[in-house]
Amino acid sequence: MVAALPPHFRAALDARARQALAHWGVADQRPELLKYRENAVFRVCLADGRSAALRLHRAGYHGEAALRSELQWMAALVDSGLALPRPIATADGCLLVALPEDEAFAAQHADIIGWMDGQTLGESGKPLSHTPEKLGAIFSALGATMAEMHNLADRWTSPEGFWRPAWDAEGLLGERPLWGRFWDCDGLSSAQTRALSALRHDLRRRLATMPTPAQDFGLIHADLVRENVLVAENGVTVIDFDDAGYGFRLFDIATALLKNRREPAYETIEAVLISGYRSRRALPDEAFSCLPLFLVLRSLTYIGWFASRPELPAARDRVLRYADETLALAEELGVR
């Protein structure tokens, strides 16, 4: 996505980044654009020489309260001992700054978080390159990290005004799901629309009748995909809390597993992730039996996500592919 940006827009984006950096007193540099997706993410240099990540948040995606709350929760997790990027305040103590509308951009917010060393676990659509043994170590550590994050979230008292979205029954299957009406997207065939609508109603019933242990609910990361897991010599780090919110803990687990289901080592990946999780937090078999339900729920979200972003390459084709893949997954896992 970065290489495909038009030169004039890239120049405007760099200027916008320097405008944001002025709030931290380090505008005299050329920030390195790393990613342009939900946010524009740059590698920057702080006044003391440390690397950090500047994020220009997508206008209209999250409000100020949600963005501030994301940073507050990240800071609380770091303070509790979890290895995560720490939000970095401006000289006057602000974690989040507002950038006004100009000729190139709508009004938006920016923040800076600490730099974390490591390589991303992988990229969506590309086979994982690690050996089965290494994958075992990585996913065991990821499971333990996820469980500890859930533990810390349960012990934390959120500050006044804290707000994050809810990946609950309404956020996943209601009339206005967080990532869009997956059963009602432009481009779907009539057969896909009927099948997804029927699946949606069936999933609502299943969610409402889950056994109590599967209803474990609280703050979650909500986007533990390969690109958001950094692998370093001393373990794993999770990044990008942009979609963090209140949700079922099984939804976090399903997100970490879904796009690895076609990996040759998937059985190992699933087993060690669950084992790692259980080393830090209870996950009864009665709850684990509901994992297929959450794998399907996670898969459904990607249909609406791509449908609401028609500007992305091959977005319409991806909508159709995810619709077919989700229906097939539901059939395979016995969820429809």
C-alpha positions in Angstrom: 0.0 0.0 0.0 2.8 2.4 0.7 4.6 2.0 -2.6 1.3 2.5 -4.5 0.5 5.9 -3.0 0.6 8.8 -5.6 3.7 11.0 -5.2 1.7 14.2 -4.5 -0.3 12.4 -1.7 2.8 10.9 -0.3 4.4 14.4 0.0 1.2 15.7 1.6 1.3 12.8 4.1 4.9 13.5 5.0 4.0 17.2 5.6 1.1 16.1 7.8 3.4 13.9 9.8 5.8 16.8 10.4 2.9 18.9 11.5 2.1 16.3 14.1 5.7 15.9 15.2 5.9 19.6 16.0 3.8 18.8 19.1 6.6 16.6 20.4 9.3 19.2 19.3 10.9 17.0 16.6 9.4 18.3 13.4 12.8 18.7 11.8 13.1 15.2 10.3 11.8 13.1 7.5 9.5 10.5 9.0 9.6 7.0 7.4 6.2 5.8 6.2 5.7 2.2 7.2 2.1 1.5 6.7 -1.0 3.2 5.3 -4.1 1.4 6.1 -6.4 2.3 9.0 -3.7 4.7 10.2 -0.7 6.2 8.5 2.2 4.8 10.6 5.7 6.4 10.5 9.0 5.5 12.1 10.3 8.7 13.7 13.1 9.8 16.0 12.5 11.4 19.4 14.6 14.2 20.8 16.6 11.8 22.9 17.5 9.7 19.8 15.1 6.8 20.5 12.9 5.4 17.6 9.2 5.6 18.0 6.0 5.1 15.9 3.9 8.1 14.9 0.3 7.3 14.1 -2.0 9.6 12.0 -5.4 8.2 12.8 -7.9 7.7 10.0 -10.4 10.6 10.2 -13.8 9.5 11.4 -12.9 5.9 12.3 -12.5 6.4 16.1 -13.5 9.4 18.1 -11.3 11.3 20.5 -12.6 9.4 23.6 -12.0 6.0 22.0 -8.4 7.0 20.9 -7.5 8.4 24.3 -9.0 5.2 26.0 -6.8 3.0 23.7 -3.7 4.8 24.9 -4.8 4.7 28.5 -5.3 0.9 28.4 -2.0 0.4 26.6 -0.2 2.4 29.2 -1.9 0.5 32.0 -0.8 -2.8 30.4 2.8 -1.6 30.1 2.8 -0.4 33.7 1.6 -3.9 34.8 4.7 -5.5 33.2 3.4 -6.5 29.7 5.9 -5.9 26.9 3.9 -3.5 24.7 4.6 -0.1 23.0 4.3 2.7 25.6 2.4 5.8 24.6 4.7 8.9 24.6 3.3 12.2 25.8 4.1 15.6 24.4 6.1 18.1 26.6 2.8 19.3 28.1 1.6 15.8 29.0 -0.8 15.1 26.1 -1.0 11.5 24.8 -3.2 12.5 21.9 -3.1 15.7 19.7 -5.7 17.1 17.3 -4.7 18.1 13.8 -7.0 20.6 12.1 -8.6 20.2 8.7 -6.4 21.5 5.8 -6.5 21.3 2.0 -5.3 17.7 1.9 -6.8 16.1 5.1 -9.8 16.2 7.3 -9.4 16.9 11.0 -7.7 13.9 12.6 -5.7 12.9 15.7 -2.1 11.8 16.1 -0.1 10.0 18.8 3.4 8.6 19.3 4.1 5.2 20.8 7.4 3.5 21.7 9.2 1.5 19.2 9.3 -2.3 19.6 12.0 -4.4 18.0 11.2 -7.6 16.2 9.9 -9.0 13.0 6.2 -9.5 12.2 5.1 -13.1 12.5 4.0 -13.0 8.9 1.7 -11.5 6.3 -1.8 -12.5 5.5 -2.0 -14.8 2.5 1.6 -15.9 2.6 2.7 -19.2 4.2 4.5 -18.8 7.6 8.3 -19.2 7.2 9.2 -20.5 10.6 9.9 -24.2 11.4 7.1 -26.1 13.2 9.3 -26.1 16.3 9.7 -22.3 16.2 6.0 -21.8 15.5 5.3 -23.9 18.6 7.4 -21.5 20.7 5.9 -18.4 19.1 2.3 -19.4 19.5 2.8 -20.7 23.0 4.2 -17.3 24.0 1.4 -15.6 22.2 -1.2 -17.6 24.1 0.4 -16.8 27.4 0.7 -13.1 26.5 -3.0 -13.0 25.5 -4.1 -14.7 28.7 -2.0 -12.3 30.8 -3.6 -9.3 28.9 -7.0 -10.6 29.8 -6.0 -11.1 33.4 -4.6 -7.6 33.7 -7.7 -6.2 32.0 -9.9 -7.9 34.6 -7.9 -6.4 37.5 -7.7 -2.8 36.0 -10.2 -0.1 36.9 -10.7 2.1 33.8 -10.6 5.9 34.3 -13.7 8.1 34.0 -14.7 8.7 30.4 -13.0 5.5 29.2 -14.8 4.1 26.0 -14.0 1.4 23.6 -16.3 -0.4 21.1 -18.0 -3.7 22.1 -17.4 -6.9 20.1 -20.6 -8.3 21.6 -23.6 -9.9 20.0 -24.7 -6.5 18.6 -21.2 -5.5 17.5 -20.8 -8.7 15.6 -24.3 -9.7 14.4 -26.6 -6.7 15.1 -28.2 -4.3 12.6 -25.0 -2.2 12.6 -22.0 -4.5 13.2 -18.7 -2.8 14.0 -17.2 -3.8 10.7 -20.3 -3.5 8.5 -23.4 -5.4 7.4 -21.6 -8.5 6.0 -24.9 -10.1 4.8 -25.9 -6.9 2.9 -22.8 -5.8 0.9 -22.7 -4.5 -2.6 -21.6 -7.2 -5.0 -22.8 -10.3 -3.1 -24.9 -12.7 -5.1 -28.5 -13.3 -4.1 -27.5 -16.8 -3.0 -24.7 -15.4 -0.8 -27.0 -12.9 0.7 -29.6 -15.5 1.6 -26.9 -17.9 3.0 -25.2 -15.2 5.1 -28.5 -13.9 6.4 -29.5 -17.3 7.5 -26.1 -17.9 9.1 -26.3 -14.6 11.0 -29.6 -15.6 12.6 -28.3 -19.0 13.5 -25.1 -17.5 15.1 -27.2 -15.1 17.1 -29.1 -18.1 18.6 -25.8 -19.9 19.3 -24.3 -16.9 21.0 -27.3 -16.5 23.2 -27.2 -20.2 24.3 -23.5 -20.6 24.9 -22.4 -22.4 28.1 -21.4 -20.0 30.8 -17.6 -20.6 30.7 -17.6 -19.5 27.0 -19.1 -16.2 28.0 -15.9 -14.8 29.4 -16.1 -11.2 28.4 -13.9 -8.1 28.9 -11.3 -5.9 27.3 -9.6 -7.7 24.4 -7.0 -6.8 21.7 -9.5 -7.9 18.9 -6.9 -8.0 16.1 -4.1 -10.5 17.0 -3.3 -11.3 13.4 0.2 -12.1 12.1 1.0 -8.5 11.2 0.3 -7.4 14.8 2.6 -10.0 16.5 6.3 -9.1 16.6 8.8 -12.0 17.1 12.1 -11.2 18.8 14.8 -13.3 20.5 13.3 -12.8 23.9 9.7 -13.6 23.0 6.7 -12.0 21.3 5.2 -8.5 21.5 1.7 -7.5 20.3 1.1 -4.2 18.7 -1.8 -2.2 17.1 -4.6 -1.8 19.6 -6.7 0.2 17.1 -9.6 -2.3 17.3 -9.3 -3.2 21.0 -12.5 -3.2 22.9 -14.9 -5.2 25.0 -15.5 -8.7 23.7 -15.5 -12.4 24.2 -12.1 -13.7 25.1 -12.6 -16.6 22.7 -12.9 -13.9 19.9 -9.3 -12.9 20.7 -8.2 -16.6 20.5 -10.1 -17.1 17.2 -8.5 -14.1 15.7 -5.1 -15.4 16.4 -5.9 -18.7 14.8 -8.2 -18.1 11.9 -5.7 -17.1 9.2 -3.4 -20.0 10.1 -6.0 -22.7 9.6 -4.5 -23.7 6.2 -0.9 -23.9 7.6 0.6 -27.4 7.6 1.4 -27.0 11.2 -2.1 -25.7 12.2 -2.8 -28.5 14.7 0.4 -27.6 16.5 -0.3 -23.9 16.3 -3.8 -24.4 17.9 -2.6 -26.8 20.5 0.3 -24.7 21.8 -1.6 -21.4 21.7 -4.3 -23.0 23.9 -1.7 -24.6 26.1 0.1 -21.3 26.5 -3.2 -19.5 27.3 -4.1 -22.1 29.9 -0.7 -21.7 31.5 -1.9 -18.2 32.7 -5.7 -18.3 32.6 -8.4 -20.9 32.9 -10.1 -22.1 29.6 -12.4 -25.0 30.4 -13.1 -27.6 27.8 -16.7 -26.5 27.8 -15.6 -23.0 26.7 -13.1 -24.3 24.2 -15.8 -26.3 22.5 -17.2 -23.0 21.3 -14.1 -22.0 19.4 -15.6 -23.0 16.0 -18.4 -20.5 16.6 -15.9 -17.7 17.1 -13.8 -18.7 14.1 -16.8 -18.2 11.9 -17.7 -14.9 13.7 -14.2 -13.6 13.1 -14.3 -14.7 9.4 -17.6 -12.9 8.9 -16.2 -9.6 10.0 -13.7 -9.4 7.1 -16.6 -9.4 4.6 -17.9 -6.1 5.9 -14.5 -4.7 6.4 -13.5 -5.0 2.8 -17.0 -4.0 1.6 -16.7 -0.7 3.4 -13.3 0.0 1.8 -13.9 -0.2 -2.0 -10.7 1.9 -2.6 -8.5 -1.1 -1.6 -7.0 -3.3 -4.4 -9.4 -6.0 -5.4 -11.8 -5.2 -2.6 -14.9 -6.5 -4.4 -13.2 -9.8 -5.2 -12.1 -10.1 -1.6 -15.7 -9.6 -0.4 -16.9 -12.4 -2.6 -14.0 -14.7 -1.6 -14.5 -14.1 2.1 -18.2 -14.7 1.8 -17.6 -18.1 0.1 -14.8 -19.0 2.5 -16.9 -18.1 5.6 -19.9 -20.2 4.4 -17.5 -23.1 3.7 -15.9 -22.7 7.1 -19.3 -22.7 8.8 -20.1 -25.9 6.9 -16.7 -27.5 7.7 -16.9 -26.7 11.4 -20.6 -27.7 11.8 -21.8 -24.2 12.6 -24.5 -24.1 9.9 
